[in-house]
């Protein structure tokens, strides 16, 4: 993860939540009071965000003592304790909701991702995330995908060229879109991978004829069409299946021989994992 962007995310979250002070704690707890808390797992899943939690506590109060007991990516069950923290009670309570919001969502994403990744065991195919993320915290959500066993697609519009249907239509067709893209990369001296979305076999043949790209996406192909498409590509380019692929169908697509299957549901249809921070003696 980009540490500079990560620090900005945490700083914004702190300002958003705390404002000019945690008046609930200030009103009833002495400033010098100290205490301990632990992160209690209340639901089976994949833990994610422990390292981020430590960063949040450190941002609120560098003197908080953080003890990690379970690492990111570990399968957890109700009753497990992920970490303990000790320090000023005001600091612990300021951090509580920020830590839970980050970890519950990241753990939910990691848990779903692991479920999809497990369906691909024994095959070369890897599950990819998408840009269907929460604005402002994409880095955290993509990190959760990685922790869960998935692979990150491009982070944004800047680190890979992806010629989708609208790009192709506005550009005047696949050939023009690819050729002008290659010209752009040469003129701007950029080294970016090129992926092209195809909606049917005619578009696939056009991509194969023009060439000069890195990956071909088969959008909304059936498994039968995907198997034929993979055969036509014949290993010349990376391949990716996308479009309404579910947990029930992902292995059907993977068995067709594609390199990747992208699933937007990894990040945009998520149930957070149930966790809580509790005071301990």
Secondary structure by P-SEA (a helix, b strand, c coil): ccaaaaaaaaaaaaaaccccccccccccccccccbbbbbbbccccccccaaaaaaaaaaacccbbbbbccccccccccccccccccccaaaaaaaaaaaaaaaaaaaaaaaaaaaaaaaaccccbbbbbccccccccaaaaaaaaaaaccccccccccccccccaaaaaaaccaaaaaaaaaaaaaaaccbbbbbbbbccaaaaaaaaaaccccccccccccaaaaaaaaaaacccbbbbbbcccccccaaaaaaccccbbbbccccccccccbbbbbbcc
